[in-house]
Amino acid sequence: MYYYQRIRDLREDSDKTQTEIAEILNMKYQQYARYENGEREIPVHHLITLATYYNVSLDYLCGLIDTPKKLR
């Protein structure tokens, strides 16, 4: 699974909108939507922010593992 599918699934599971997550990342929702659609690569610092926000490991967020691991 690609990271952009993971970030969409996590957002939807959290009942958040793209606008809400874009605000957390301090960007416009259109830019965030491009990340979710796989049109643009998401910077590492945004992946770290999202992993922290969703309380999952970067390995899970990036699709390297299939079971979410909670952050400590």
C-alpha positions in Angstrom: 0.0 0.0 0.0 1.3 3.4 -0.9 1.6 6.2 1.7 -1.0 8.3 0.0 -3.6 5.6 0.4 -2.6 5.2 4.1 -2.9 8.9 4.9 -6.3 9.0 3.2 -7.5 5.9 5.2 -6.2 7.4 8.4 -7.9 10.7 7.8 -11.2 9.0 6.9 -11.0 6.7 9.9 -10.6 9.8 12.1 -13.6 11.5 10.5 -11.4 14.4 9.4 -11.6 16.5 6.3 -8.8 17.3 4.0 -9.1 20.9 5.1 -8.7 20.0 8.7 -5.5 17.9 8.1 -4.2 20.7 5.8 -4.6 23.1 8.7 -2.6 20.9 10.9 0.2 20.8 8.3 -0.2 24.6 7.7 -1.0 24.4 4.1 -4.0 24.8 1.7 -6.3 21.8 1.3 -5.6 21.7 -2.5 -1.9 20.9 -1.8 -2.8 18.3 0.8 -5.3 16.7 -1.7 -2.4 16.3 -4.2 -0.6 14.3 -1.5 -3.6 12.0 -1.0 -4.1 11.6 -4.7 -0.4 10.6 -5.2 0.2 13.6 -7.5 2.9 15.0 -5.3 5.5 13.5 -2.9 4.8 14.5 0.7 7.9 15.9 2.5 9.3 13.9 5.4 8.5 16.6 8.0 4.8 16.4 7.0 4.9 12.6 7.4 6.4 13.0 10.8 3.6 15.4 11.8 1.0 13.0 10.5 2.5 10.0 12.2 2.5 12.0 15.5 -1.1 13.2 14.9 -2.4 9.8 14.2 -0.1 8.1 16.8 1.3 5.6 14.3 4.8 4.7 13.3 6.4 6.1 10.1 6.8 2.5 8.9 3.1 2.0 9.0 2.3 5.4 7.5 4.7 4.8 4.6 3.3 1.3 3.9 6.4 -0.7 5.0 4.3 -2.6 7.6 0.6 -3.4 7.7 0.0 -3.3 11.4 -0.1 0.1 13.0 2.4 0.5 15.8 1.6 3.2 18.4 4.2 5.8 19.1 5.6 5.8 22.6 
